[in-house]
Amino acid sequence: MKIDPQMDLTELAEHMGGASVTEARRLRDALQTRSRARTEDFTGEEWAQLVLDASDGSKGQD
């Protein structure tokens, strides 16, 4: 999935394993600070940490 400001947050949430749109928005913001063009460019470990970080702040918001 291409990383850009117009990413489909619903699709990104599914790519995260069924996260909320709020979590997907956080992940999109974090991804844009990285120097990679696609979500597939991250290792499994890197992706898992990014998803966890995006999920931490969302408890109780959705």
N, CA, C and O atoms as CSV, one atom per row, in Angstrom:
chain,resi,resn,atom,element,x,y,z
A,1,MET,N,N,0.838,-1.162,0.000
A,1,MET,CA,C,0.000,0.000,0.000
A,1,MET,C,C,0.894,1.240,0.000
A,1,MET,O,O,1.823,1.347,0.801
A,2,LYS,N,N,0.601,2.175,-0.909
A,2,LYS,CA,C,1.388,3.397,-1.010
A,2,LYS,C,C,1.123,4.291,0.208
A,2,LYS,O,O,-0.019,4.454,0.638
A,3,ILE,N,N,2.195,4.863,0.748
A,3,ILE,CA,C,2.099,5.756,1.900
A,3,ILE,C,C,1.980,7.190,1.383
A,3,ILE,O,O,2.901,7.711,0.755
A,4,ASP,N,N,0.833,7.819,1.654
A,4,ASP,CA,C,0.633,9.218,1.293
A,4,ASP,C,C,-0.500,9.815,2.116
A,4,ASP,O,O,-1.236,9.077,2.771
A,5,PRO,N,N,-0.653,11.131,2.097
A,5,PRO,CA,C,-1.680,11.787,2.915
A,5,PRO,C,C,-3.112,11.374,2.551
A,5,PRO,O,O,-4.020,11.531,3.367
A,6,GLN,N,N,-3.321,10.852,1.348
A,6,GLN,CA,C,-4.657,10.459,0.917
A,6,GLN,C,C,-4.932,8.962,1.092
A,6,GLN,O,O,-5.857,8.426,0.480
A,7,MET,N,N,-4.143,8.297,1.914
A,7,MET,CA,C,-4.351,6.861,2.136
A,7,MET,C,C,-5.784,6.608,2.588
A,7,MET,O,O,-6.341,7.376,3.373
A,8,ASP,N,N,-6.370,5.536,2.094
A,8,ASP,CA,C,-7.704,5.119,2.517
A,8,ASP,C,C,-7.580,4.548,3.926
A,8,ASP,O,O,-7.010,3.474,4.118
A,9,LEU,N,N,-8.113,5.266,4.909
A,9,LEU,CA,C,-7.942,4.858,6.308
A,9,LEU,C,C,-8.673,3.562,6.624
A,9,LEU,O,O,-8.229,2.801,7.483
A,10,THR,N,N,-9.780,3.298,5.951
A,10,THR,CA,C,-10.496,2.037,6.170
A,10,THR,C,C,-9.643,0.875,5.679
A,10,THR,O,O,-9.539,-0.151,6.350
A,11,GLU,N,N,-9.037,1.035,4.512
A,11,GLU,CA,C,-8.156,-0.006,3.976
A,11,GLU,C,C,-6.923,-0.186,4.864
A,11,GLU,O,O,-6.493,-1.312,5.114
A,12,LEU,N,N,-6.363,0.918,5.334
A,12,LEU,CA,C,-5.201,0.834,6.213
A,12,LEU,C,C,-5.569,0.121,7.509
A,12,LEU,O,O,-4.790,-0.692,8.008
A,13,ALA,N,N,-6.746,0.416,8.060
A,13,ALA,CA,C,-7.204,-0.247,9.288
A,13,ALA,C,C,-7.292,-1.754,9.074
A,13,ALA,O,O,-6.915,-2.528,9.954
A,14,GLU,N,N,-7.789,-2.177,7.908
A,14,GLU,CA,C,-7.841,-3.603,7.595
A,14,GLU,C,C,-6.433,-4.180,7.479
A,14,GLU,O,O,-6.172,-5.295,7.932
A,15,HIS,N,N,-5.540,-3.425,6.880
A,15,HIS,CA,C,-4.138,-3.836,6.712
A,15,HIS,C,C,-3.452,-3.980,8.073
A,15,HIS,O,O,-2.482,-4.724,8.218
A,16,MET,N,N,-3.970,-3.262,9.057
A,16,MET,CA,C,-3.440,-3.326,10.424
A,16,MET,C,C,-4.016,-4.505,11.194
A,16,MET,O,O,-3.604,-4.763,12.325
A,17,GLY,N,N,-4.944,-5.212,10.609
A,17,GLY,CA,C,-5.548,-6.360,11.282
A,17,GLY,C,C,-6.889,-6.034,11.920
A,17,GLY,O,O,-7.260,-6.635,12.928
A,18,GLY,N,N,-7.612,-5.094,11.343
A,18,GLY,CA,C,-8.929,-4.768,11.868
A,18,GLY,C,C,-8.925,-3.657,12.907
A,18,GLY,O,O,-9.764,-3.650,13.808
A,19,ALA,N,N,-8.012,-2.741,12.796
A,19,ALA,CA,C,-7.933,-1.607,13.731
A,19,ALA,C,C,-9.037,-0.604,13.424
A,19,ALA,O,O,-9.752,-0.732,12.430
A,20,SER,N,N,-9.164,0.387,14.285
A,20,SER,CA,C,-10.153,1.448,14.069
A,20,SER,C,C,-9.587,2.486,13.099
A,20,SER,O,O,-8.387,2.508,12.825
A,21,VAL,N,N,-10.463,3.335,12.591
A,21,VAL,CA,C,-10.031,4.420,11.712
A,21,VAL,C,C,-9.134,5.397,12.478
A,21,VAL,O,O,-8.199,5.958,11.908
A,22,THR,N,N,-9.412,5.596,13.750
A,22,THR,CA,C,-8.572,6.465,14.582
A,22,THR,C,C,-7.151,5.917,14.661
A,22,THR,O,O,-6.180,6.662,14.532
A,23,GLU,N,N,-7.041,4.613,14.872
A,23,GLU,CA,C,-5.716,3.980,14.920
A,23,GLU,C,C,-5.033,4.075,13.558
A,23,GLU,O,O,-3.830,4.323,13.481
A,24,ALA,N,N,-5.796,3.879,12.492
A,24,ALA,CA,C,-5.240,3.977,11.145
A,24,ALA,C,C,-4.736,5.390,10.866
A,24,ALA,O,O,-3.701,5.559,10.223
A,25,ARG,N,N,-5.450,6.399,11.339
A,25,ARG,CA,C,-5.015,7.785,11.162
A,25,ARG,C,C,-3.681,8.014,11.870
A,25,ARG,O,O,-2.788,8.668,11.331
A,26,ARG,N,N,-3.553,7.473,13.082
A,26,ARG,CA,C,-2.285,7.603,13.816
A,26,ARG,C,C,-1.153,6.908,13.071
A,26,ARG,O,O,-0.043,7.432,12.977
A,27,LEU,N,N,-1.446,5.723,12.544
A,27,LEU,CA,C,-0.414,4.982,11.819
A,27,LEU,C,C,-0.026,5.730,10.547
A,27,LEU,O,O,1.160,5.833,10.234
A,28,ARG,N,N,-1.012,6.256,9.804
A,28,ARG,CA,C,-0.704,7.023,8.595
A,28,ARG,C,C,0.228,8.184,8.932
A,28,ARG,O,O,1.206,8.426,8.224
A,29,ASP,N,N,-0.076,8.898,10.009
A,29,ASP,CA,C,0.770,10.027,10.408
A,29,ASP,C,C,2.190,9.565,10.725
A,29,ASP,O,O,3.160,10.225,10.351
A,30,ALA,N,N,2.310,8.432,11.412
A,30,ALA,CA,C,3.635,7.892,11.747
A,30,ALA,C,C,4.368,7.424,10.492
A,30,ALA,O,O,5.574,7.635,10.363
A,31,LEU,N,N,3.650,6.792,9.575
A,31,LEU,CA,C,4.277,6.290,8.347
A,31,LEU,C,C,4.851,7.423,7.505
A,31,LEU,O,O,5.890,7.265,6.864
A,32,GLN,N,N,4.178,8.551,7.510
A,32,GLN,CA,C,4.622,9.682,6.693
A,32,GLN,C,C,5.926,10.293,7.205
A,32,GLN,O,O,6.583,11.042,6.482
A,33,THR,N,N,6.302,9.982,8.439
A,33,THR,CA,C,7.566,10.493,8.967
A,33,THR,C,C,8.731,9.570,8.620
A,33,THR,O,O,9.890,9.913,8.854
A,34,ARG,N,N,8.422,8.403,8.064
A,34,ARG,CA,C,9.452,7.432,7.683
A,34,ARG,C,C,9.862,7.666,6.234
A,34,ARG,O,O,9.154,8.340,5.486
A,35,SER,N,N,10.988,7.119,5.844
A,35,SER,CA,C,11.507,7.335,4.488
A,35,SER,C,C,11.153,6.196,3.531
A,35,SER,O,O,11.878,5.937,2.571
A,36,ARG,N,N,10.050,5.528,3.795
A,36,ARG,CA,C,9.642,4.423,2.914
A,36,ARG,C,C,8.395,4.812,2.135
A,36,ARG,O,O,7.569,5.588,2.615
A,37,ALA,N,N,8.264,4.264,0.926
A,37,ALA,CA,C,7.159,4.642,0.043
A,37,ALA,C,C,5.931,3.745,0.199
A,37,ALA,O,O,4.816,4.163,-0.115
A,38,ARG,N,N,6.126,2.521,0.679
A,38,ARG,CA,C,5.024,1.556,0.755
A,38,ARG,C,C,5.044,0.837,2.098
A,38,ARG,O,O,6.095,0.673,2.718
A,39,THR,N,N,3.863,0.411,2.534
A,39,THR,CA,C,3.783,-0.314,3.797
A,39,THR,C,C,4.555,-1.627,3.723
A,39,THR,O,O,5.074,-2.098,4.734
A,40,GLU,N,N,4.633,-2.210,2.555
A,40,GLU,CA,C,5.351,-3.476,2.378
A,40,GLU,C,C,6.862,-3.335,2.559
A,40,GLU,O,O,7.572,-4.336,2.653
A,41,ASP,N,N,7.346,-2.112,2.607
A,41,ASP,CA,C,8.782,-1.865,2.772
A,41,ASP,C,C,9.257,-2.042,4.209
A,41,ASP,O,O,10.460,-2.019,4.471
A,42,PHE,N,N,8.320,-2.220,5.143
A,42,PHE,CA,C,8.671,-2.422,6.546
A,42,PHE,C,C,8.810,-3.912,6.836
A,42,PHE,O,O,8.081,-4.726,6.268
A,43,THR,N,N,9.732,-4.270,7.709
A,43,THR,CA,C,9.837,-5.661,8.132
A,43,THR,C,C,8.623,-5.993,8.998
A,43,THR,O,O,7.925,-5.090,9.460
A,44,GLY,N,N,8.375,-7.256,9.213
A,44,GLY,CA,C,7.268,-7.672,10.062
A,44,GLY,C,C,7.378,-7.101,11.461
A,44,GLY,O,O,6.382,-6.676,12.047
A,45,GLU,N,N,8.578,-7.093,11.991
A,45,GLU,CA,C,8.810,-6.566,13.337
A,45,GLU,C,C,8.556,-5.056,13.385
A,45,GLU,O,O,7.915,-4.563,14.313
A,46,GLU,N,N,9.055,-4.326,12.388
A,46,GLU,CA,C,8.833,-2.878,12.337
A,46,GLU,C,C,7.335,-2.563,12.232
A,46,GLU,O,O,6.822,-1.684,12.925
A,47,TRP,N,N,6.648,-3.299,11.352
A,47,TRP,CA,C,5.215,-3.080,11.154
A,47,TRP,C,C,4.447,-3.347,12.451
A,47,TRP,O,O,3.581,-2.562,12.838
A,48,ALA,N,N,4.762,-4.440,13.107
A,48,ALA,CA,C,4.079,-4.787,14.356
A,48,ALA,C,C,4.265,-3.680,15.393
A,48,ALA,O,O,3.316,-3.333,16.095
A,49,GLN,N,N,5.462,-3.127,15.499
A,49,GLN,CA,C,5.705,-2.061,16.468
A,49,GLN,C,C,4.942,-0.793,16.102
A,49,GLN,O,O,4.395,-0.125,16.979
A,50,LEU,N,N,4.903,-0.461,14.831
A,50,LEU,CA,C,4.146,0.714,14.389
A,50,LEU,C,C,2.663,0.563,14.704
A,50,LEU,O,O,2.021,1.504,15.170
A,51,VAL,N,N,2.125,-0.622,14.447
A,51,VAL,CA,C,0.710,-0.874,14.731
A,51,VAL,C,C,0.440,-0.784,16.227
A,51,VAL,O,O,-0.554,-0.188,16.644
A,52,LEU,N,N,1.311,-1.367,17.029
A,52,LEU,CA,C,1.145,-1.280,18.491
A,52,LEU,C,C,1.198,0.162,18.971
A,52,LEU,O,O,0.391,0.578,19.802
A,53,ASP,N,N,2.147,0.920,18.446
A,53,ASP,CA,C,2.271,2.324,18.836
A,53,ASP,C,C,1.023,3.113,18.451
A,53,ASP,O,O,0.564,3.957,19.222
A,54,ALA,N,N,0.475,2.850,17.277
A,54,ALA,CA,C,-0.728,3.551,16.813
A,54,ALA,C,C,-1.947,3.150,17.633
A,54,ALA,O,O,-2.876,3.941,17.801
A,55,SER,N,N,-1.945,1.937,18.137
A,55,SER,CA,C,-3.088,1.428,18.904
A,55,SER,C,C,-3.081,1.880,20.358
A,55,SER,O,O,-4.144,1.993,20.969
A,56,ASP,N,N,-1.914,2.140,20.922
A,56,ASP,CA,C,-1.789,2.503,22.336
A,56,ASP,C,C,-2.633,3.689,22.750
A,56,ASP,O,O,-3.295,3.637,23.786
A,57,GLY,N,N,-2.629,4.743,21.981
A,57,GLY,CA,C,-3.319,5.965,22.367
A,57,GLY,C,C,-4.802,5.982,22.092
A,57,GLY,O,O,-5.470,6.964,22.415
A,58,SER,N,N,-5.344,4.918,21.500
A,58,SER,CA,C,-6.739,4.970,21.069
A,58,SER,C,C,-7.722,4.328,22.031
A,58,SER,O,O,-8.928,4.374,21.786
A,59,LYS,N,N,-7.259,3.743,23.091
A,59,LYS,CA,C,-8.158,3.041,24.017
A,59,LYS,C,C,-9.255,3.976,24.495
A,59,LYS,O,O,-8.994,5.062,25.012
A,60,GLY,N,N,-10.510,3.520,24.308
A,60,GLY,CA,C,-11.650,4.272,24.779
A,60,GLY,C,C,-12.108,5.396,23.858
A,60,GLY,O,O,-13.029,6.134,24.209
A,61,GLN,N,N,-11.487,5.544,22.685
A,61,GLN,CA,C,-11.889,6.619,21.791
A,61,GLN,C,C,-12.842,6.159,20.705
A,61,GLN,O,O,-13.532,6.998,20.126
A,62,ASP,N,N,-12.917,4.890,20.401
A,62,ASP,CA,C,-13.817,4.379,19.358
A,62,ASP,C,C,-14.838,3.433,19.950
A,62,ASP,O,O,-15.681,2.902,19.226
